[in-house]
Amino acid sequence: MKKVLLLAAVAGVGYLVWRAIAEQDEARDLWAEVTDAL
């Protein structure tokens, strides 16, 4: 049972890290698009 909980916790943390990286990429792409015209 502990292994299942540990696996779920690791998966949850991995998902949160992946979401944070994806949001940073989106913000960087948006910033690049906005500043391209300058």
mmCIF entry with sequence, helices, sheets and N, C-alpha, C, O atoms, coordinates in Angstrom:
data_MODEL
# 
_entry.id   MODEL 
# 
_entity.id                         1 
_entity.type                       polymer 
_entity.pdbx_number_of_molecules   1 
# 
_entity_poly.entity_id                      1 
_entity_poly.type                           'polypeptide(L)' 
_entity_poly.nstd_linkage                   no 
_entity_poly.nstd_monomer                   no 
_entity_poly.pdbx_seq_one_letter_code       MKKVLLLAAVAGVGYLVWRAIAEQDEARDLWAEVTDAL 
_entity_poly.pdbx_seq_one_letter_code_can   MKKVLLLAAVAGVGYLVWRAIAEQDEARDLWAEVTDAL 
_entity_poly.pdbx_strand_id                 A 
# 
loop_
_entity_poly_seq.entity_id 
_entity_poly_seq.num 
_entity_poly_seq.mon_id 
_entity_poly_seq.hetero 
1 1  MET n 
1 2  LYS n 
1 3  LYS n 
1 4  VAL n 
1 5  LEU n 
1 6  LEU n 
1 7  LEU n 
1 8  ALA n 
1 9  ALA n 
1 10 VAL n 
1 11 ALA n 
1 12 GLY n 
1 13 VAL n 
1 14 GLY n 
1 15 TYR n 
1 16 LEU n 
1 17 VAL n 
1 18 TRP n 
1 19 ARG n 
1 20 ALA n 
1 21 ILE n 
1 22 ALA n 
1 23 GLU n 
1 24 GLN n 
1 25 ASP n 
1 26 GLU n 
1 27 ALA n 
1 28 ARG n 
1 29 ASP n 
1 30 LEU n 
1 31 TRP n 
1 32 ALA n 
1 33 GLU n 
1 34 VAL n 
1 35 THR n 
1 36 ASP n 
1 37 ALA n 
1 38 LEU n 
# 
_struct_asym.id          A 
_struct_asym.entity_id   1 
# 
_struct_conf.conf_type_id            HELX_P 
_struct_conf.id                      HELX_P1 
_struct_conf.pdbx_PDB_helix_id       AA1 
_struct_conf.beg_label_comp_id       LYS 
_struct_conf.beg_label_asym_id       A 
_struct_conf.beg_label_seq_id        2 
_struct_conf.pdbx_beg_PDB_ins_code   ? 
_struct_conf.end_label_comp_id       THR 
_struct_conf.end_label_asym_id       A 
_struct_conf.end_label_seq_id        35 
_struct_conf.pdbx_end_PDB_ins_code   ? 
_struct_conf.beg_auth_comp_id        LYS 
_struct_conf.beg_auth_asym_id        A 
_struct_conf.beg_auth_seq_id         2 
_struct_conf.end_auth_comp_id        THR 
_struct_conf.end_auth_asym_id        A 
_struct_conf.end_auth_seq_id         35 
_struct_conf.pdbx_PDB_helix_class    1 
_struct_conf.details                 ? 
_struct_conf.pdbx_PDB_helix_length   34 
# 
_struct_conf_type.id          HELX_P 
_struct_conf_type.criteria    ? 
_struct_conf_type.reference   ? 
# 
loop_
_atom_site.group_PDB 
_atom_site.id 
_atom_site.type_symbol 
_atom_site.label_atom_id 
_atom_site.label_alt_id 
_atom_site.label_comp_id 
_atom_site.label_asym_id 
_atom_site.label_entity_id 
_atom_site.label_seq_id 
_atom_site.pdbx_PDB_ins_code 
_atom_site.Cartn_x 
_atom_site.Cartn_y 
_atom_site.Cartn_z 
_atom_site.occupancy 
_atom_site.B_iso_or_equiv 
_atom_site.pdbx_formal_charge 
_atom_site.auth_seq_id 
_atom_site.auth_comp_id 
_atom_site.auth_asym_id 
_atom_site.auth_atom_id 
_atom_site.pdbx_PDB_model_num 
ATOM 1   N N  . MET A 1 1  ? 0.831  -1.202 0.000   1.00 0.00 ? 1  MET A N  1 
ATOM 2   C CA . MET A 1 1  ? 0.000  0.000  0.000   1.00 0.00 ? 1  MET A CA 1 
ATOM 3   C C  . MET A 1 1  ? 0.869  1.257  0.000   1.00 0.00 ? 1  MET A C  1 
ATOM 4   O O  . MET A 1 1  ? 0.540  2.246  -0.656  1.00 0.00 ? 1  MET A O  1 
ATOM 5   N N  . LYS A 1 2  ? 1.975  1.216  0.735   1.00 0.00 ? 2  LYS A N  1 
ATOM 6   C CA . LYS A 1 2  ? 2.854  2.383  0.789   1.00 0.00 ? 2  LYS A CA 1 
ATOM 7   C C  . LYS A 1 2  ? 3.454  2.677  -0.581  1.00 0.00 ? 2  LYS A C  1 
ATOM 8   O O  . LYS A 1 2  ? 3.656  3.834  -0.948  1.00 0.00 ? 2  LYS A O  1 
ATOM 9   N N  . LYS A 1 3  ? 3.737  1.604  -1.338  1.00 0.00 ? 3  LYS A N  1 
ATOM 10  C CA . LYS A 1 3  ? 4.312  1.796  -2.671  1.00 0.00 ? 3  LYS A CA 1 
ATOM 11  C C  . LYS A 1 3  ? 3.318  2.511  -3.588  1.00 0.00 ? 3  LYS A C  1 
ATOM 12  O O  . LYS A 1 3  ? 3.707  3.359  -4.391  1.00 0.00 ? 3  LYS A O  1 
ATOM 13  N N  . VAL A 1 4  ? 2.048  2.168  -3.465  1.00 0.00 ? 4  VAL A N  1 
ATOM 14  C CA . VAL A 1 4  ? 1.018  2.808  -4.289  1.00 0.00 ? 4  VAL A CA 1 
ATOM 15  C C  . VAL A 1 4  ? 0.907  4.284  -3.935  1.00 0.00 ? 4  VAL A C  1 
ATOM 16  O O  . VAL A 1 4  ? 0.811  5.129  -4.826  1.00 0.00 ? 4  VAL A O  1 
ATOM 17  N N  . LEU A 1 5  ? 0.920  4.603  -2.644  1.00 0.00 ? 5  LEU A N  1 
ATOM 18  C CA . LEU A 1 5  ? 0.844  6.000  -2.217  1.00 0.00 ? 5  LEU A CA 1 
ATOM 19  C C  . LEU A 1 5  ? 2.073  6.777  -2.668  1.00 0.00 ? 5  LEU A C  1 
ATOM 20  O O  . LEU A 1 5  ? 1.962  7.923  -3.105  1.00 0.00 ? 5  LEU A O  1 
ATOM 21  N N  . LEU A 1 6  ? 3.239  6.160  -2.564  1.00 0.00 ? 6  LEU A N  1 
ATOM 22  C CA . LEU A 1 6  ? 4.474  6.808  -3.001  1.00 0.00 ? 6  LEU A CA 1 
ATOM 23  C C  . LEU A 1 6  ? 4.436  7.062  -4.502  1.00 0.00 ? 6  LEU A C  1 
ATOM 24  O O  . LEU A 1 6  ? 4.818  8.138  -4.963  1.00 0.00 ? 6  LEU A O  1 
ATOM 25  N N  . LEU A 1 7  ? 3.980  6.082  -5.260  1.00 0.00 ? 7  LEU A N  1 
ATOM 26  C CA . LEU A 1 7  ? 3.876  6.240  -6.707  1.00 0.00 ? 7  LEU A CA 1 
ATOM 27  C C  . LEU A 1 7  ? 2.900  7.358  -7.063  1.00 0.00 ? 7  LEU A C  1 
ATOM 28  O O  . LEU A 1 7  ? 3.170  8.152  -7.964  1.00 0.00 ? 7  LEU A O  1 
ATOM 29  N N  . ALA A 1 8  ? 1.774  7.427  -6.365  1.00 0.00 ? 8  ALA A N  1 
ATOM 30  C CA . ALA A 1 8  ? 0.796  8.487  -6.611  1.00 0.00 ? 8  ALA A CA 1 
ATOM 31  C C  . ALA A 1 8  ? 1.383  9.852  -6.272  1.00 0.00 ? 8  ALA A C  1 
ATOM 32  O O  . ALA A 1 8  ? 1.153  10.820 -6.998  1.00 0.00 ? 8  ALA A O  1 
ATOM 33  N N  . ALA A 1 9  ? 2.134  9.941  -5.186  1.00 0.00 ? 9  ALA A N  1 
ATOM 34  C CA . ALA A 1 9  ? 2.753  11.211 -4.798  1.00 0.00 ? 9  ALA A CA 1 
ATOM 35  C C  . ALA A 1 9  ? 3.789  11.641 -5.829  1.00 0.00 ? 9  ALA A C  1 
ATOM 36  O O  . ALA A 1 9  ? 3.838  12.813 -6.203  1.00 0.00 ? 9  ALA A O  1 
ATOM 37  N N  . VAL A 1 10 ? 4.607  10.718 -6.287  1.00 0.00 ? 10 VAL A N  1 
ATOM 38  C CA . VAL A 1 10 ? 5.626  11.036 -7.294  1.00 0.00 ? 10 VAL A CA 1 
ATOM 39  C C  . VAL A 1 10 ? 4.960  11.470 -8.597  1.00 0.00 ? 10 VAL A C  1 
ATOM 40  O O  . VAL A 1 10 ? 5.413  12.415 -9.241  1.00 0.00 ? 10 VAL A O  1 
ATOM 41  N N  . ALA A 1 11 ? 3.894  10.788 -8.984  1.00 0.00 ? 11 ALA A N  1 
ATOM 42  C CA . ALA A 1 11 ? 3.178  11.158 -10.199 1.00 0.00 ? 11 ALA A CA 1 
ATOM 43  C C  . ALA A 1 11 ? 2.570  12.549 -10.062 1.00 0.00 ? 11 ALA A C  1 
ATOM 44  O O  . ALA A 1 11 ? 2.606  13.331 -11.012 1.00 0.00 ? 11 ALA A O  1 
ATOM 45  N N  . GLY A 1 12 ? 2.018  12.867 -8.908  1.00 0.00 ? 12 GLY A N  1 
ATOM 46  C CA . GLY A 1 12 ? 1.434  14.188 -8.675  1.00 0.00 ? 12 GLY A CA 1 
ATOM 47  C C  . GLY A 1 12 ? 2.476  15.282 -8.747  1.00 0.00 ? 12 GLY A C  1 
ATOM 48  O O  . GLY A 1 12 ? 2.243  16.320 -9.367  1.00 0.00 ? 12 GLY A O  1 
ATOM 49  N N  . VAL A 1 13 ? 3.617  15.066 -8.125  1.00 0.00 ? 13 VAL A N  1 
ATOM 50  C CA . VAL A 1 13 ? 4.694  16.060 -8.161  1.00 0.00 ? 13 VAL A CA 1 
ATOM 51  C C  . VAL A 1 13 ? 5.210  16.216 -9.587  1.00 0.00 ? 13 VAL A C  1 
ATOM 52  O O  . VAL A 1 13 ? 5.453  17.334 -10.041 1.00 0.00 ? 13 VAL A O  1 
ATOM 53  N N  . GLY A 1 14 ? 5.374  15.116 -10.284 1.00 0.00 ? 14 GLY A N  1 
ATOM 54  C CA . GLY A 1 14 ? 5.827  15.178 -11.675 1.00 0.00 ? 14 GLY A CA 1 
ATOM 55  C C  . GLY A 1 14 ? 4.861  15.961 -12.542 1.00 0.00 ? 14 GLY A C  1 
ATOM 56  O O  . GLY A 1 14 ? 5.279  16.736 -13.402 1.00 0.00 ? 14 GLY A O  1 
ATOM 57  N N  . TYR A 1 15 ? 3.571  15.762 -12.321 1.00 0.00 ? 15 TYR A N  1 
ATOM 58  C CA . TYR A 1 15 ? 2.566  16.499 -13.084 1.00 0.00 ? 15 TYR A CA 1 
ATOM 59  C C  . TYR A 1 15 ? 2.649  17.996 -12.791 1.00 0.00 ? 15 TYR A C  1 
ATOM 60  O O  . TYR A 1 15 ? 2.568  18.810 -13.711 1.00 0.00 ? 15 TYR A O  1 
ATOM 61  N N  . LEU A 1 16 ? 2.807  18.362 -11.531 1.00 0.00 ? 16 LEU A N  1 
ATOM 62  C CA . LEU A 1 16 ? 2.903  19.782 -11.171 1.00 0.00 ? 16 LEU A CA 1 
ATOM 63  C C  . LEU A 1 16 ? 4.142  20.419 -11.788 1.00 0.00 ? 16 LEU A C  1 
ATOM 64  O O  . LEU A 1 16 ? 4.082  21.547 -12.275 1.00 0.00 ? 16 LEU A O  1 
ATOM 65  N N  . VAL A 1 17 ? 5.254  19.709 -11.771 1.00 0.00 ? 17 VAL A N  1 
ATOM 66  C CA . VAL A 1 17 ? 6.484  20.232 -12.382 1.00 0.00 ? 17 VAL A CA 1 
ATOM 67  C C  . VAL A 1 17 ? 6.283  20.402 -13.882 1.00 0.00 ? 17 VAL A C  1 
ATOM 68  O O  . VAL A 1 17 ? 6.683  21.417 -14.452 1.00 0.00 ? 17 VAL A O  1 
ATOM 69  N N  . TRP A 1 18 ? 5.665  19.411 -14.524 1.00 0.00 ? 18 TRP A N  1 
ATOM 70  C CA . TRP A 1 18 ? 5.414  19.490 -15.963 1.00 0.00 ? 18 TRP A CA 1 
ATOM 71  C C  . TRP A 1 18 ? 4.520  20.685 -16.300 1.00 0.00 ? 18 TRP A C  1 
ATOM 72  O O  . TRP A 1 18 ? 4.765  21.390 -17.279 1.00 0.00 ? 18 TRP A O  1 
ATOM 73  N N  . ARG A 1 19 ? 3.486  20.910 -15.490 1.00 0.00 ? 19 ARG A N  1 
ATOM 74  C CA . ARG A 1 19 ? 2.589  22.053 -15.720 1.00 0.00 ? 19 ARG A CA 1 
ATOM 75  C C  . ARG A 1 19 ? 3.337  23.373 -15.571 1.00 0.00 ? 19 ARG A C  1 
ATOM 76  O O  . ARG A 1 19 ? 3.126  24.292 -16.363 1.00 0.00 ? 19 ARG A O  1 
ATOM 77  N N  . ALA A 1 20 ? 4.202  23.480 -14.577 1.00 0.00 ? 20 ALA A N  1 
ATOM 78  C CA . ALA A 1 20 ? 4.962  24.713 -14.353 1.00 0.00 ? 20 ALA A CA 1 
ATOM 79  C C  . ALA A 1 20 ? 5.882  24.987 -15.533 1.00 0.00 ? 20 ALA A C  1 
ATOM 80  O O  . ALA A 1 20 ? 5.996  26.131 -15.974 1.00 0.00 ? 20 ALA A O  1 
ATOM 81  N N  . ILE A 1 21 ? 6.533  23.965 -16.045 1.00 0.00 ? 21 ILE A N  1 
ATOM 82  C CA . ILE A 1 21 ? 7.425  24.145 -17.196 1.00 0.00 ? 21 ILE A CA 1 
ATOM 83  C C  . ILE A 1 21 ? 6.614  24.530 -18.426 1.00 0.00 ? 21 ILE A C  1 
ATOM 84  O O  . ILE A 1 21 ? 7.039  25.393 -19.194 1.00 0.00 ? 21 ILE A O  1 
ATOM 85  N N  . ALA A 1 22 ? 5.459  23.910 -18.627 1.00 0.00 ? 22 ALA A N  1 
ATOM 86  C CA . ALA A 1 22 ? 4.620  24.232 -19.778 1.00 0.00 ? 22 ALA A CA 1 
ATOM 87  C C  . ALA A 1 22 ? 4.137  25.679 -19.706 1.00 0.00 ? 22 ALA A C  1 
ATOM 88  O O  . ALA A 1 22 ? 4.096  26.364 -20.728 1.00 0.00 ? 22 ALA A O  1 
ATOM 89  N N  . GLU A 1 23 ? 3.774  26.151 -18.517 1.00 0.00 ? 23 GLU A N  1 
ATOM 90  C CA . GLU A 1 23 ? 3.327  27.539 -18.369 1.00 0.00 ? 23 GLU A CA 1 
ATOM 91  C C  . GLU A 1 23 ? 4.463  28.506 -18.666 1.00 0.00 ? 23 GLU A C  1 
ATOM 92  O O  . GLU A 1 23 ? 4.234  29.554 -19.270 1.00 0.00 ? 23 GLU A O  1 
ATOM 93  N N  . GLN A 1 24 ? 5.679  28.177 -18.255 1.00 0.00 ? 24 GLN A N  1 
ATOM 94  C CA . GLN A 1 24 ? 6.831  29.033 -18.544 1.00 0.00 ? 24 GLN A CA 1 
ATOM 95  C C  . GLN A 1 24 ? 7.068  29.104 -20.047 1.00 0.00 ? 24 GLN A C  1 
ATOM 96  O O  . GLN A 1 24 ? 7.361  30.174 -20.581 1.00 0.00 ? 24 GLN A O  1 
ATOM 97  N N  . ASP A 1 25 ? 6.943  27.968 -20.731 1.00 0.00 ? 25 ASP A N  1 
ATOM 98  C CA . ASP A 1 25 ? 7.129  27.947 -22.181 1.00 0.00 ? 25 ASP A CA 1 
ATOM 99  C C  . ASP A 1 25 ? 6.075  28.798 -22.873 1.00 0.00 ? 25 ASP A C  1 
ATOM 100 O O  . ASP A 1 25 ? 6.391  29.534 -23.808 1.00 0.00 ? 25 ASP A O  1 
ATOM 101 N N  . GLU A 1 26 ? 4.822  28.706 -22.423 1.00 0.00 ? 26 GLU A N  1 
ATOM 102 C CA . GLU A 1 26 ? 3.754  29.507 -23.016 1.00 0.00 ? 26 GLU A CA 1 
ATOM 103 C C  . GLU A 1 26 ? 4.015  30.988 -22.806 1.00 0.00 ? 26 GLU A C  1 
ATOM 104 O O  . GLU A 1 26 ? 3.827  31.785 -23.726 1.00 0.00 ? 26 GLU A O  1 
ATOM 105 N N  . ALA A 1 27 ? 4.443  31.368 -21.615 1.00 0.00 ? 27 ALA A N  1 
ATOM 106 C CA . ALA A 1 27 ? 4.726  32.773 -21.322 1.00 0.00 ? 27 ALA A CA 1 
ATOM 107 C C  . ALA A 1 27 ? 5.885  33.260 -22.178 1.00 0.00 ? 27 ALA A C  1 
ATOM 108 O O  . ALA A 1 27 ? 5.849  34.381 -22.686 1.00 0.00 ? 27 ALA A O  1 
ATOM 109 N N  . ARG A 1 28 ? 6.906  32.437 -22.343 1.00 0.00 ? 28 ARG A N  1 
ATOM 110 C CA . ARG A 1 28 ? 8.063  32.815 -23.155 1.00 0.00 ? 28 ARG A CA 1 
ATOM 111 C C  . ARG A 1 28 ? 7.652  32.982 -24.624 1.00 0.00 ? 28 ARG A C  1 
ATOM 112 O O  . ARG A 1 28 ? 8.075  33.932 -25.283 1.00 0.00 ? 28 ARG A O  1 
ATOM 113 N N  . ASP A 1 29 ? 6.834  32.063 -25.131 1.00 0.00 ? 29 ASP A N  1 
ATOM 114 C CA . ASP A 1 29 ? 6.365  32.166 -26.512 1.00 0.00 ? 29 ASP A CA 1 
ATOM 115 C C  . ASP A 1 29 ? 5.521  33.417 -26.707 1.00 0.00 ? 29 ASP A C  1 
ATOM 116 O O  . ASP A 1 29 ? 5.670  34.112 -27.711 1.00 0.00 ? 29 ASP A O  1 
ATOM 117 N N  . LEU A 1 30 ? 4.640  33.710 -25.760 1.00 0.00 ? 30 LEU A N  1 
ATOM 118 C CA . LEU A 1 30 ? 3.800  34.900 -25.856 1.00 0.00 ? 30 LEU A CA 1 
ATOM 119 C C  . LEU A 1 30 ? 4.662  36.151 -25.836 1.00 0.00 ? 30 LEU A C  1 
ATOM 120 O O  . LEU A 1 30 ? 4.443  37.063 -26.633 1.00 0.00 ? 30 LEU A O  1 
ATOM 121 N N  . TRP A 1 31 ? 5.635  36.208 -24.943 1.00 0.00 ? 31 TRP A N  1 
ATOM 122 C CA . TRP A 1 31 ? 6.521  37.367 -24.851 1.00 0.00 ? 31 TRP A CA 1 
ATOM 123 C C  . TRP A 1 31 ? 7.306  37.537 -26.154 1.00 0.00 ? 31 TRP A C  1 
ATOM 124 O O  . TRP A 1 31 ? 7.459  38.660 -26.634 1.00 0.00 ? 31 TRP A O  1 
ATOM 125 N N  . ALA A 1 32 ? 7.797  36.455 -26.724 1.00 0.00 ? 32 ALA A N  1 
ATOM 126 C CA . ALA A 1 32 ? 8.543  36.523 -27.981 1.00 0.00 ? 32 ALA A CA 1 
ATOM 127 C C  . ALA A 1 32 ? 7.640  37.022 -29.103 1.00 0.00 ? 32 ALA A C  1 
ATOM 128 O O  . ALA A 1 32 ? 8.071  37.815 -29.940 1.00 0.00 ? 32 ALA A O  1 
ATOM 129 N N  . GLU A 1 33 ? 6.404  36.568 -29.127 1.00 0.00 ? 33 GLU A N  1 
ATOM 130 C CA . GLU A 1 33 ? 5.461  36.998 -30.165 1.00 0.00 ? 33 GLU A CA 1 
ATOM 131 C C  . GLU A 1 33 ? 5.146  38.482 -30.035 1.00 0.00 ? 33 GLU A C  1 
ATOM 132 O O  . GLU A 1 33 ? 5.067  39.188 -31.041 1.00 0.00 ? 33 GLU A O  1 
ATOM 133 N N  . VAL A 1 34 ? 4.969  38.956 -28.822 1.00 0.00 ? 34 VAL A N  1 
ATOM 134 C CA . VAL A 1 34 ? 4.626  40.360 -28.592 1.00 0.00 ? 34 VAL A CA 1 
ATOM 135 C C  . VAL A 1 34 ? 5.802  41.264 -28.934 1.00 0.00 ? 34 VAL A C  1 
ATOM 136 O O  . VAL A 1 34 ? 5.607  42.346 -29.486 1.00 0.00 ? 34 VAL A O  1 
ATOM 137 N N  . THR A 1 35 ? 7.005  40.841 -28.617 1.00 0.00 ? 35 THR A N  1 
ATOM 138 C CA . THR A 1 35 ? 8.171  41.700 -28.820 1.00 0.00 ? 35 THR A CA 1 
ATOM 139 C C  . THR A 1 35 ? 8.797  41.548 -30.197 1.00 0.00 ? 35 THR A C  1 
ATOM 140 O O  . THR A 1 35 ? 9.730  42.285 -30.517 1.00 0.00 ? 35 THR A O  1 
ATOM 141 N N  . ASP A 1 36 ? 8.323  40.619 -31.029 1.00 0.00 ? 36 ASP A N  1 
ATOM 142 C CA . ASP A 1 36 ? 8.876  40.450 -32.373 1.00 0.00 ? 36 ASP A CA 1 
ATOM 143 C C  . ASP A 1 36 ? 8.686  41.691 -33.228 1.00 0.00 ? 36 ASP A C  1 
ATOM 144 O O  . ASP A 1 36 ? 9.551  42.030 -34.035 1.00 0.00 ? 36 ASP A O  1 
ATOM 145 N N  . ALA A 1 37 ? 7.573  42.362 -33.057 1.00 0.00 ? 37 ALA A N  1 
ATOM 146 C CA . ALA A 1 37 ? 7.251  43.505 -33.915 1.00 0.00 ? 37 ALA A CA 1 
ATOM 147 C C  . ALA A 1 37 ? 8.159  44.702 -33.633 1.00 0.00 ? 37 ALA A C  1 
ATOM 148 O O  . ALA A 1 37 ? 8.241  45.615 -34.455 1.00 0.00 ? 37 ALA A O  1 
ATOM 149 N N  . LEU A 1 38 ? 8.830  44.715 -32.503 1.00 0.00 ? 38 LEU A N  1 
ATOM 150 C CA . LEU A 1 38 ? 9.653  45.868 -32.142 1.00 0.00 ? 38 LEU A CA 1 
ATOM 151 C C  . LEU A 1 38 ? 10.959 45.865 -32.862 1.00 0.00 ? 38 LEU A C  1 
ATOM 152 O O  . LEU A 1 38 ? 11.771 46.770 -32.670 1.00 0.00 ? 38 LEU A O  1 
# 
